[in-house]
């Protein structure tokens, strides 16, 4: 785990994402920590259904974590309204979606 005092370009601390069904709670992400600095690259790999897209949606402000914190350029995504998130994505993020 990384020192919480160091600022990173992208930071995910203890990110969890649960989905509720009528009968159960499905834990998709369980305490993910990720720190990326300017110029670094990372690949998110794994088997189908392990939470890769869920993590990327959360990091991109398209979805919110059940718990944990995501910051991009020292801006806490959880503190932003849906409108502010849309504006943030428009000005700071780019997405390339994969279509089947």
C-alpha positions in Angstrom: 0.0 0.0 0.0 1.1 3.5 -0.8 1.6 6.4 1.6 -1.7 8.3 1.9 0.1 11.7 2.0 1.6 11.4 -1.5 -0.5 13.0 -4.2 -0.9 10.8 -7.4 -2.5 11.7 -10.7 -4.9 8.8 -10.2 -5.6 7.3 -6.8 -8.0 4.6 -5.8 -8.0 3.8 -2.1 -10.0 0.8 -0.7 -12.5 0.9 -3.6 -15.3 -1.6 -3.2 -18.4 -2.0 -5.4 -21.3 -4.1 -4.5 -24.4 -4.9 -6.5 -27.7 -5.8 -4.7 -30.0 -8.4 -6.1 -33.4 -9.4 -4.6 -31.7 -12.3 -2.8 -28.0 -11.4 -2.4 -25.2 -8.9 -2.4 -22.6 -9.4 -5.1 -19.2 -8.1 -4.2 -17.4 -7.2 -7.5 -14.6 -5.1 -6.2 -13.1 -5.8 -2.7 -10.8 -3.1 -1.5 -8.8 -2.1 -4.7 -5.8 0.2 -4.3 -4.3 1.8 -7.4 -1.8 4.7 -7.7 -0.7 6.1 -11.0 1.5 9.1 -11.6 2.0 11.3 -14.6 3.5 9.3 -17.5 2.8 5.9 -16.0 0.7 3.3 -17.8 -1.2 0.3 -16.5 -3.2 -2.6 -17.9 -6.2 -4.0 -16.3 -6.4 -7.7 -17.1 -8.3 -10.7 -15.9 -10.9 -13.2 -16.6 -14.4 -12.3 -17.7 -16.6 -11.1 -14.8 -13.8 -10.1 -12.3 -14.6 -6.4 -12.3 -12.3 -4.9 -14.9 -15.0 -2.7 -16.5 -16.5 -1.9 -13.1 -13.2 -0.6 -12.0 -12.7 1.5 -15.1 -16.2 2.9 -14.9 -15.5 4.0 -11.3 -12.1 5.4 -12.2 -13.7 7.3 -15.0 -16.5 8.8 -12.9 -19.2 6.8 -14.8 -20.1 4.9 -11.7 -19.6 5.4 -8.0 -17.9 3.0 -5.6 -19.9 1.5 -2.7 -17.0 2.5 -0.5 -13.5 3.8 -0.9 -12.1 6.9 -2.5 -11.1 7.9 -6.0 -9.1 11.0 -6.8 -7.9 12.3 -10.1 -5.5 15.2 -10.1 -6.3 15.6 -6.4 -10.0 16.0 -7.1 -12.2 13.7 -5.1 -14.8 12.2 -7.5 -17.2 11.4 -4.7 -17.6 15.1 -3.8 -18.9 15.9 -7.3 -22.5 16.0 -8.4 -23.6 14.1 -11.5 -23.4 17.4 -13.5 -19.9 18.2 -12.1 -18.8 14.7 -13.0 -20.0 15.1 -16.6 -18.1 18.4 -16.8 -15.0 16.8 -15.3 -15.1 13.9 -17.8 -15.7 16.3 -20.7 -12.6 18.4 -19.8 -10.2 15.8 -18.3 -10.9 12.2 -19.4 -11.2 10.3 -22.6 -12.9 6.9 -23.2 -12.6 4.3 -26.0 -15.5 1.9 -25.5 -15.3 -1.7 -26.8 -18.3 -2.9 -28.7 -19.1 -6.6 -29.1 
